[in-house]
Amino acid sequence: MNEFYNVCVKCEAWFDDMTWLLSIKWVNMLDTPELFDEETDSDQLLPSEAGAKYEELAKDTTNILRGTCLASEFRLTSGECSIKVDNMVGSLARDRMLNDLIIDFCIRYICSTLGDCYAMSSFAPTMGWPNPPKTRISTFHYQEQPCITPYYYNPLCGKDYRPTMEVIYLTTVATFFRDWHDKTVPNMDFSVEANGVWLDAPKQPDGTSCGVLCIAQTYAMLKYNFRLTSVATTGGEISITRLRIMWVILMQLDVTTASNKRAKAVEATGLKLFKAFKI
């Protein structure tokens, strides 16, 4: 029975998300936030032209959501990360707080798109860091480590949390760096930065957009734009940003659905029979 009610809750969340996508007058939106502007072909648009693009993105998103089930899985081309519709519904649209999977997926997508950035799993501080990659550490310019804490957005707003965040850095990122360095460039000295730099955080218009702004801040910083660190975002910008995140996830080419999963299973069974009977 628990599973039945869980499905009912997800179906209601799906309906509410669709209502949100269809009810907003996207065509009247004039805000032009930065997150995924290039990926959605919105970076060169004037404010007066942006609304039509948002309307198009919303239409694409609703069409895909209509044609997928909760078990449909969207995977990055690199294969590093995937997310199911079940994990996205009720956790991204409207005024929902993003879950860890959405944040992890988006940050990995950003890093894989830029090419010179390495994304560590947001679960590393609690589950342990992975084995260092075989690629030389010198080929990357940035390493991104999202830290999920029970304090939500507070560490980005108050200085009182900095010691806690620094401990997370020293026990995960710094150790991972050293292991990666020793594995890929063992004959080079390990350089250590003496002083870290803390950046300001953008102000959210509500109490549920912290995850959205963490993704937006990551995108901005890795593209050498620090404007977002000192601005107060509007509700319209947050809605557009949520829409773009949904669109980027749902437009991934590697998709596992119930139908193609069955097709792959049938194909695999056919190959096994072929080998067994040497047809």
C-alpha positions as CSV (number, residue, x, y, z in Angstrom):
1,M,0.0,0.0,0.0
2,N,2.9,2.4,0.7
3,E,4.1,2.0,-2.9
4,F,0.6,2.7,-4.2
5,Y,0.3,6.0,-2.2
6,N,3.9,6.9,-3.2
7,V,2.8,6.6,-6.9
8,C,-0.3,8.6,-6.2
9,V,1.7,11.4,-4.6
10,K,4.1,11.4,-7.6
11,C,1.2,11.5,-10.1
12,E,-0.3,14.5,-8.2
13,A,3.1,16.2,-8.3
14,W,3.3,15.5,-12.1
15,F,-0.1,17.1,-12.6
16,D,0.8,20.2,-10.5
17,D,4.1,20.6,-12.4
18,M,2.3,20.4,-15.7
19,T,-0.3,22.9,-14.5
20,W,2.6,25.3,-13.5
21,L,4.3,24.9,-16.9
22,L,1.0,25.5,-18.8
23,S,-0.4,28.3,-16.6
24,I,2.6,30.7,-16.6
25,K,2.5,33.4,-19.3
26,W,6.1,32.7,-20.4
27,V,5.6,34.9,-23.5
28,N,5.3,37.9,-21.2
29,M,8.6,37.2,-19.3
30,L,11.3,39.8,-19.9
31,D,14.0,38.5,-17.5
32,T,17.2,37.0,-19.0
33,P,19.0,35.0,-16.3
34,E,22.4,33.4,-17.3
35,L,22.0,29.8,-16.3
36,F,21.9,27.6,-19.5
37,D,21.3,30.6,-21.7
38,E,23.6,29.3,-24.4
39,E,22.3,25.7,-24.1
40,T,18.8,26.9,-24.7
41,D,19.8,29.4,-27.5
42,S,18.7,32.3,-25.3
43,D,22.0,34.1,-24.9
44,Q,21.7,36.5,-27.8
45,L,18.0,37.4,-27.3
46,L,16.8,40.9,-26.3
47,P,14.4,41.0,-23.4
48,S,11.5,41.6,-25.8
49,E,12.4,38.5,-27.7
50,A,13.0,36.2,-24.7
51,G,9.4,35.4,-23.9
52,A,8.8,33.6,-27.2
53,K,11.8,31.4,-26.5
54,Y,10.6,30.6,-23.0
55,E,7.2,29.7,-24.4
56,E,9.0,27.3,-26.8
57,L,11.0,25.7,-24.0
58,A,7.9,25.2,-21.9
59,K,6.1,23.6,-24.8
60,D,9.0,21.2,-25.4
61,T,9.1,20.3,-21.8
62,T,5.4,19.6,-21.5
63,N,5.5,17.5,-24.6
64,I,8.3,15.3,-23.3
65,L,6.7,15.0,-19.9
66,R,3.4,13.9,-21.5
67,G,5.3,11.1,-23.4
68,T,7.4,9.7,-20.6
69,C,6.6,7.6,-17.5
70,L,8.0,8.1,-14.0
71,A,10.5,5.4,-14.6
72,S,12.0,7.1,-17.7
73,E,15.7,7.8,-17.2
74,F,17.7,10.6,-18.7
75,R,21.4,10.1,-18.8
76,L,24.4,12.4,-19.6
77,T,26.3,11.6,-22.8
78,S,29.3,10.9,-20.7
79,G,27.4,8.3,-18.7
80,E,28.5,9.8,-15.4
81,C,25.1,10.6,-14.1
82,S,21.4,9.9,-14.8
83,I,18.1,11.0,-13.3
84,K,14.6,9.5,-13.5
85,V,11.4,11.5,-14.1
86,D,10.4,10.2,-10.7
87,N,13.2,12.1,-9.1
88,M,12.5,15.3,-10.9
89,V,8.7,15.5,-10.6
90,G,7.7,17.5,-7.5
91,S,11.3,18.5,-6.9
92,L,12.0,21.2,-9.5
93,A,9.0,23.0,-10.9
94,R,6.9,25.5,-9.0
95,D,8.5,26.5,-5.7
96,R,9.9,23.1,-4.8
97,M,13.3,22.6,-3.2
98,L,15.7,20.8,-5.5
99,N,16.9,17.3,-4.3
100,D,20.5,16.3,-4.4
101,L,20.1,14.2,-7.6
102,I,19.0,17.3,-9.6
103,I,21.9,19.4,-8.3
104,D,24.4,16.6,-8.9
105,F,23.1,16.0,-12.4
106,C,23.2,19.7,-13.4
107,I,26.7,20.4,-12.0
108,R,28.1,17.3,-13.8
109,Y,26.4,18.5,-17.0
110,I,27.9,22.0,-16.7
111,C,31.4,20.5,-16.1
112,S,31.2,18.1,-18.9
113,T,30.0,20.8,-21.3
114,L,32.9,23.2,-20.4
115,G,35.4,20.3,-20.7
116,D,38.1,21.6,-18.3
117,C,36.2,21.1,-15.1
118,Y,35.9,18.0,-12.9
119,A,32.7,17.4,-10.9
120,M,32.8,15.4,-7.7
121,S,29.6,13.8,-6.5
122,S,27.6,15.8,-4.0
123,F,27.4,12.6,-1.9
124,A,31.2,12.5,-1.4
125,P,31.2,14.3,2.0
126,T,28.9,11.5,3.4
127,M,29.7,8.5,1.3
128,G,33.4,9.1,0.6
129,W,35.2,10.3,-2.4
130,P,35.7,8.1,-5.6
131,N,38.9,6.8,-6.9
132,P,40.9,9.6,-8.8
133,P,40.4,9.6,-12.5
134,K,43.2,8.4,-14.8
135,T,43.3,11.7,-16.6
136,R,46.2,14.0,-15.5
137,I,45.0,16.5,-12.9
138,S,46.9,19.2,-14.9
139,T,44.3,19.0,-17.7
140,F,41.6,20.4,-15.5
141,H,41.3,24.1,-14.4
142,Y,38.5,23.6,-11.9
143,Q,37.1,21.0,-9.6
144,E,33.6,21.4,-8.4
145,Q,32.3,20.0,-5.1
146,P,28.7,20.7,-4.1
147,C,28.3,20.3,-0.4
148,I,24.8,19.3,0.8
149,T,24.3,20.2,4.4
150,P,21.3,20.3,6.8
151,Y,21.8,24.0,7.0
152,Y,20.3,24.5,3.5
153,Y,21.3,28.0,2.1
154,N,22.7,29.4,5.4
155,P,26.4,28.6,4.7
156,L,26.2,30.9,1.6
157,C,24.7,33.7,3.6
158,G,26.4,33.7,7.0
159,K,30.0,33.6,8.0
160,D,29.3,31.4,11.0
161,Y,29.2,28.3,8.9
162,R,32.5,28.8,7.2
163,P,34.5,26.5,9.6
164,T,32.0,23.7,8.9
165,M,32.4,24.2,5.1
166,E,36.2,24.3,5.4
167,V,36.3,21.0,7.3
168,I,34.3,19.5,4.5
169,Y,36.8,20.9,2.0
170,L,39.8,19.6,3.9
171,T,38.4,16.1,4.4
172,T,37.1,15.6,0.9
173,V,38.4,17.9,-1.8
174,A,41.9,18.5,-0.5
175,T,42.5,14.8,0.1
176,F,41.0,13.9,-3.3
177,F,43.3,16.5,-4.9
178,R,46.4,15.0,-3.3
179,D,45.5,11.5,-4.2
180,W,44.7,12.5,-7.8
181,H,48.0,14.5,-8.0
182,D,50.1,11.6,-6.6
183,K,48.5,9.1,-9.0
184,T,48.7,11.1,-12.3
185,V,51.8,13.4,-11.8
186,P,53.8,11.8,-9.1
187,N,57.1,13.5,-10.1
188,M,55.7,17.0,-9.7
189,D,55.5,18.9,-6.4
190,F,52.0,19.2,-5.0
191,S,51.2,23.0,-4.9
192,V,49.0,24.2,-2.0
193,E,47.1,27.4,-2.0
194,A,47.7,29.2,1.3
195,N,44.6,31.4,1.3
196,G,41.1,30.5,0.2
197,V,38.6,33.1,-1.1
198,W,35.0,33.2,-0.1
199,L,32.5,34.7,-2.5
200,D,29.2,36.4,-1.8
201,A,26.0,34.5,-2.6
202,P,23.0,35.8,-4.6
203,K,19.9,36.6,-2.6
204,Q,16.9,34.4,-3.3
205,P,13.4,35.8,-3.5
206,D,11.9,33.0,-1.4
207,G,13.1,30.2,0.9
208,T,13.0,27.4,-1.6
209,S,15.3,28.4,-4.4
210,C,18.7,27.7,-2.8
211,G,19.4,24.7,-5.0
212,V,18.5,26.6,-8.1
213,L,20.9,29.4,-7.2
214,C,23.7,26.9,-6.3
215,I,23.5,25.6,-9.8
216,A,23.3,29.1,-11.3
217,Q,26.3,30.3,-9.2
218,T,28.3,27.3,-10.4
219,Y,27.5,28.0,-14.0
220,A,28.4,31.7,-13.6
221,M,31.7,31.2,-11.8
222,L,32.9,28.5,-14.2
223,K,32.2,30.9,-17.0
224,Y,34.2,33.7,-15.4
225,N,31.1,35.8,-14.5
226,F,30.8,36.9,-10.9
227,R,27.8,39.2,-11.4
228,L,25.5,36.7,-9.7
229,T,27.3,36.9,-6.4
230,S,26.0,40.3,-5.6
231,V,22.5,40.5,-7.0
232,A,19.0,39.9,-5.7
233,T,17.2,37.5,-8.0
234,T,13.5,38.0,-8.8
235,G,10.7,35.4,-8.9
236,G,10.6,35.6,-12.6
237,E,14.2,34.8,-13.0
238,I,13.9,31.8,-10.7
239,S,10.9,30.5,-12.7
240,I,12.8,30.8,-16.0
241,T,15.9,29.1,-14.4
242,R,13.7,26.2,-13.2
243,L,12.3,25.9,-16.7
244,R,15.7,25.8,-18.3
245,I,16.9,23.2,-15.9
246,M,13.9,21.0,-16.7
247,W,14.5,21.5,-20.4
248,V,18.2,20.6,-20.2
249,I,17.5,17.4,-18.3
250,L,14.7,16.3,-20.6
251,M,16.6,17.0,-23.8
252,Q,19.4,14.5,-23.1
253,L,19.7,12.1,-26.0
254,D,20.4,9.0,-23.9
255,V,17.0,8.1,-22.6
256,T,15.8,4.8,-21.1
257,T,12.0,4.3,-21.3
258,A,9.9,1.3,-20.6
259,S,9.6,0.5,-24.3
260,N,13.2,0.8,-25.3
261,K,14.2,-1.1,-22.1
262,R,12.0,-4.0,-23.2
263,A,13.5,-3.8,-26.7
264,K,17.0,-4.0,-25.4
265,A,16.1,-6.9,-23.2
266,V,14.6,-8.7,-26.2
267,E,17.7,-8.0,-28.2
268,A,19.9,-9.3,-25.5
269,T,17.9,-12.5,-25.2
270,G,18.1,-13.0,-28.9
271,L,21.9,-12.7,-28.8
272,K,22.1,-15.2,-26.0
273,L,19.9,-17.7,-28.0
274,F,22.0,-17.0,-31.0
275,K,25.2,-17.9,-29.1
276,A,23.6,-20.9,-27.3
277,F,22.3,-22.5,-30.5
278,K,25.1,-21.1,-32.8
279,I,22.6,-20.0,-35.3
